[in-house]
Amino acid sequence: MKILQVSVHGFGKFSQKTFTFSPTGLQLILGPNEAGKSTLFRAIARLLFGYQPREPKKHDQPWQNHTKFGGELHLALPQGKLIIQRNFSKNLLQATLKNQNQTYTICSNHHRPNTKTLSQANHKLWNYLKIKDPIALFQALFVCQMPMEKLAPSQRGMPLQLTLFESLAQLFPKDEILEKIRSDYYKLTSQPLQGERKTKRSPGELDLLYQKLQHKQQLHQQNLQKIQTLNSTYQQREKLQKELHQLQKQIHQLQEKQKDFETFFHLQAQLKPLEE
């Protein structure tokens, strides 16, 4: 899943703004204080995950009262381009998948917009994206200025990057290599207890772990491509089998006709002496 574009109709200080991102690598947003970095970060997260029931929205409402409160998020998926559209003030959500010239509706509550149908549409979207824990994935994918009191008690004092491995573990269950990388990363990044001597870290060890993760992702992509190739080959095989069956049927019909012709010529040859 890659973020391609964010169109903000109205969110905080932003009104009718579009931000385009690179389809590869990490996205780094730079700017002076009060430029809107955190606002853009929250807008992306809210468009992807939405708000929890009864969660206050006042802090994120557009400064300009006439602006629509919502936006669009464009994501690149293996299946195609996913467009998530939200109107927070009206509890509206619609997610559509575009693949070549075809468009599929993943979820929508436009027929009856309310908090109940919005929650149902959110869960449909999360299930489609295989998001089991929005909060954990949120903290794994985004690194921002976040006060410690907003973190869950179990996550205080723990690097936020560790939740990334928990999300990856859902994609690669029972993977020994991933678990070893996670264990090594935890050893390198965990803070020592009070009174203990801080462990020295080699400058290149974190880079090596990051390279291992990238290599693992590349292998996963290669496996997906192999699966797609096998599926395509299987479909071609089924098509050829159907064509072969049709040809065999036609050959059988021709053979039957040939027998009829042979019988006809044989009878015709026997009739000629009688006529003479």
N, C-alpha and C positions, 0 to 999 in steps of 0.2 A: 504494500500500500504506500503510495507516494502522493504528497500534496502538490498539485499543479497550479491551482489558482484559488484565490479567495476574493469574492466580491462582497463588500460590506455596504448594505443599503443604509444602515444606521446602527452604530454601536459605539457608545462613549463619544469620543471626540471625532470619530470617523463618520463621514456621510458621503455615500456614492463613491467609494474608493475601491479600486481593484489592485490586488497584489499578485504578481506572478512569480513562481518559484522554479528553481532548476529541478529537472526530473531525476537528477542523480546527486548523491552525496548528502551531507548534512546541511541544514539551512541555518545560517547565522544572521541574525537581525541586529544591526548596529545603528546607533543614533544617540543624540544627546538626551539629557534628562527631559522628561515630559514630551518626548517626540511621539510617544504612542506605542512603544515596543510591547509593554505589558498589555495594553489594550488590544493590539493585534493578536497577541498570544491567547488572550481570553476569548477573543472572537472566534479564532480557529477551533479552540477547545469546545466552545459552546455550540458551534455549528455541527461539530462532530458528535458530541455526547449529549447536548441539550442541558436542561436544568433538572435538578431533582424536584420531586413534588414539594411545594411550599417553600422552595428555595428563593430567597429575595433576588429580584432582578434590577432593583433601583440603581445600584452602582453601575450597571452596564447600559442603562437606557441612554439613547442618543441625547446629546446636549441640545440639539435643535428639535423642538417639539414637533415640527411638521414632518420629520424624517421617519420612514418606516423602520421599525425595530426588527432587524433580521439580516439575512444575506444568503450567499451561496458558497458552497465548498466543492471544489472539483478534485477528485482523487483518481489516480491511475491504478487500476487493478488488473490482474491477469485476464479477467473476463472482459474488460473494457474500461470505459470511463464512467465513473460514478459521480453523479451530481446530487448534492444534498441541499435542499432549499428549506429554509426555516423563517417563519414569522413569529417571533417570540410573544408579541403583544396579543396575537390571535390564536396562539397554541397550534400553529400549523406546521406540518412536516411532510415533505415529499422527497423521496429518493428514487432516482431513475438511473438505469444503466444503459449506456449507449455503446453498441458494438457494431461497427461498420454502419450500415443503413438501418439497423433495427434498434428500437428503444423498448426497454422493459421497466415496469414499475416495481420497485422492490418493496416500498411501503408508502402509504399515503393516508392521511386522515382528513382530507379536504371535504369529504362528504358529511362529516360530523365533527367539527373541530372542538375538542374540549380536553381537559386534563387526562381523562381516562383513555380516550382514543389516541392521544399523544403518547402516553406511556406504552400502549400496545404497539404503536408504530416505532417507538424508540427501541423496544425489545426486538422487533422484527429486523431493524437495521443492525443492531448489535449482533444478533444471531447470524445475519448474512456476512458480516465482517468478522465473525468468530471472536467477538469481544466478550469474554466471560466476566471480567472485572474492569469496568470503565475507569475507576479511580486508579487502580494499579497501572493500567496501560497509559493513562493520562500522565502520571508521574514518571513513567518510563520514557515516553516519547518526547516530553517537553522539559527543558531545563530553564528555569526563569527565576526572577527575584520572588521568593516565596517565604513569608514569615514562618518560623518554626512551629508556632502555635496552630497553624493550619494543617500540619501533618498529623497523621494518626500516631498515637503513643508508641506503637510497635515500630514505627519508621523513624522516630527521632534518634539521632546518632548513627543512623545507617545511611550509606550513600544511596541517593535516589537511583543511581544507575543499576543497582542490584535488582530493582523491580523489572528491569528490562529482561533479565535472565528468566524471571518468573513468567513473563509473557512469552518468551521464546520457548520455554519448556512446554507450553501448551501446544506449540506448533511442532516441536520435536520431542514427543514423550519417550521416556526410557532411552534417552540418548546419552551414552557414557561420555562421549567427547565433550558435549555441551556441558554436562555436569562437572567434568574436570576443569573446563575453562571457567565455569562459575566459581568453583572452589578456589582455583588459583587467583581469580580476580578478587574474591572476598579476602583472601590472605594478604593481598597487596594493598587493599584499600581500607581494611578494617582499622579502627582506631584502637590503640592499646588502652588497657585499663589504667586508672590513676595509680601512679607509683611504679608502673612498668616502664621499661626502657623502650623507646620507639624503634621499631625495626627499620633498618636501612633498605631503601628500594633501589634497584638498578634502574637507570633512566630508560633503558630500552624494553623493560619487561612488559609495561602496559601496552606499548606499541605492538609487541609480539602477540599479546592476547587479542588485541584489536584485529591484527592480521588473521589470527586463527578464526575469529568470528566471521570476518569477511570471506575467508576460504569456505567456512561452513555454509554461509549463505549462497556462495557460488555453486557449491555441490548441490544444495537444495534446488536452485534454479535449473541446474543441469538435469536433475532427476525429474523435475516437472516437465522439461522439454522432452525427455525420453518417454515419459508417460503419454504426452500429447502425440508423439510420433507413433507410439504403439497403438494408441486409439485410432489414429488416422489409418495406419496399416490394417488394423482389424476391420475398419469400415470398408476399406478398399477390397479386402479379402471377401467380406460378405457380399459386396456388390458383384465381384467376379464370380462368386459361387452362384448367385442368382442368374447371371448371364449364361454361365455354363449349363445350368439346369434348363434354361430356355433353349439353348442350342441342342442339347441332348433330346429334348422333346421334339424339336423340329426335325432332327435327324431320324428319330423314330418314325415320325409321320412320313418322311420321304421314303424310308425303307418300306413302309406299308404300301405306299403308292407304287414303289418299284415292283413289289410282288404282284400287285394288281395288273401292272403293265405286262409283266412276264406271263401271267396267266392268259391275258388277252391275246398276246402274240402267239402263244402256244395253241390256243383254240382256233385262231385265225389260220394257222398253218395246217391244222387238221381239216378245216372246212374247204380248203382249196382243192384237194383231190376229189372230194365228193361233188363239187360243182363241175369238175371236168367230166 
